[in-house]
Amino acid sequence: MMIPPVMRPHRPVPPRYTMKVDADPSIPPNQTIYIKNINERIKVDVLKAELLKMFGRFGKILDIVALTSFWRKGQAFIIFDNVESATNALHEMQGFVMDGHAMQINYAREKSDIIAKGQGTYRPRPEGPKKPRAIKDREQEQLKRFERLQHDYLTGAIEGMTGPGDPKLIQALQAAQITFQAMALTKGPGVDSHDDSSRYASTASMARGLPNRTLFVEGLPEGVSLADVNAVFARSVGFQEARVIAARKVAFIDFDNEFNAGCAMQALQEHPMGDSTLRISYAKRNTNN
């Protein structure tokens, strides 16, 4: 029986949301399917009910997990009790339009916990190697110190500073960045140079460059378009223009002033985009100006 596309009141939908995408053939079949490109406006309880109604005909569903965090909305996992049901659902529902968005479906990359527990193969996921407390405390102090200085810059809270454009304020943040970088390079004896956390590393990356109204964005996904970048940055206050160099997977983002550029950099640092994570810093200024 054919299921008609689920549509709500009409509104223009960008073509990238209605494009049918084939499943990744490198992911082996399993009982769980992963769905993305779901319309983020659908409330979680409504979404789960609709997914249950649409996919229940393929077999017994053990669980439906709809992601709810701000950057992970529009994604869901459906766990069947057997691989055949998941395979049939993937093939028949690939590209199905729900509320103006075409579903993009793959098998999940890992076996769901509920399946592993049922098979008696469940093992708690490893947390990874633990750092000595002294190293963790020092890294946290370095991070907090830089964040305090960055916050003082963005809010104009440093005594004697008049606003985001004040040359003294820029010099203060530059000094803070130099201090932070020096602290990041100073490691105690026995510290592995590969032992930095991802957040710590990205904050060090964020410290590059003098504050200005243009951001430099690295780590864009393969095949990124101007529309993709605009969708991420256009909601930021003061956004003016994005310039994308797709071949190099980088972009330059212009804001109306360096204050709004700094706020956007803080808000979107490490923002997931496709299979990549954005790395944002201030663009280098032209020293001839």
PELIN-V384254 format. One record per helix or strand of 2 or more residues. SS is the DSSP state (hx for helix, st for strand). FROM is the first residue (numbers start at 1). TO is the last residue. If there is no record, write none. Layout:
ss=SS from=FROM to=TO
ss=SS from=FROM to=TO
//
This chain:
ss=hx from=15 to=18
ss=st from=32 to=36
ss=hx from=44 to=58
ss=st from=61 to=66
ss=hx from=70 to=72
ss=st from=76 to=80
ss=hx from=83 to=93
ss=st from=97 to=98
ss=st from=101 to=102
ss=st from=104 to=107
ss=hx from=113 to=119
ss=hx from=133 to=155
ss=hx from=167 to=185
ss=hx from=198 to=206
ss=st from=214 to=218
ss=hx from=226 to=233
ss=st from=239 to=245
ss=hx from=246 to=248
ss=st from=250 to=255
ss=hx from=258 to=268
ss=st from=272 to=273
ss=st from=276 to=277
ss=st from=279 to=282
//
